[in-house]
């Protein structure tokens, strides 16, 4: 458990997967958690589970794909709850051969993974800057390292988020606000359920423990598991002339 307890935390995408695991982890440590997602029934079920275990949880039904509403609501909530920790975890995937991509394939992923994440983080930012304290966390992916086959939009959305977090972290270096970019490999969540190959996959609870440890240590970037971190860094260093032929697939 964290040695320094966050008094209050907001977690998006909290109805399942990494978000739910993080919520349970922090609630067990004494943090008041605000669970944010679209599915009210799943949020209530998780909140009841947390409270039955002695934790404190509230729910907020919010669709982060509406960035204006998301930012405004988080700022409103922060005025009351003064969040110590905000985790932009909500995300969706998508796979399609690049030659068949349409804007309708791109928009939902961008709305959630880019606009929703940034609206969440910028919603919390003014209060944290005013208090000169807090921690912003974005859940990116090892997919941000390179463009992967049939994953143009997903990879680009995570690369956008990682670059955004890096820039904000640089800007906030002299403040009391920390910024962590989390880049998981394969985690056993509903998002990855349909994937056929998931090398080095870990469970959501284990992922939550790794993320919480990185937050406690105020790590700027954390990629896990170790094997996927090594793969990501290796791919990042490969010249395009080697990387692209190695990952090419036929038309679909």
Secondary structure, 3 states (H helix, E strand, C coil): CCCCCCCEEEEECCCCHHHHHHHHHHHHCCCEEEEEECCHHHHHHHHHHHHHCCCEEEEEECCCCCHHHHHHHHHHHHHHHCCCEEEECCCCCCCCCHHHCCHHHHHHHHHHHHHHHHHHHHHHHHHHHHHCCEEEEEECCHHHCCCCCCCHHHHHHHHHHHHHHHHHHHHCCCCCEEEEEEEECCEECHHHCCCCCCCCCEEHHHHHHHHHHHHHCCCCEEEECHHHHHHHHHHHHCCHHHHHHHHCCCCC
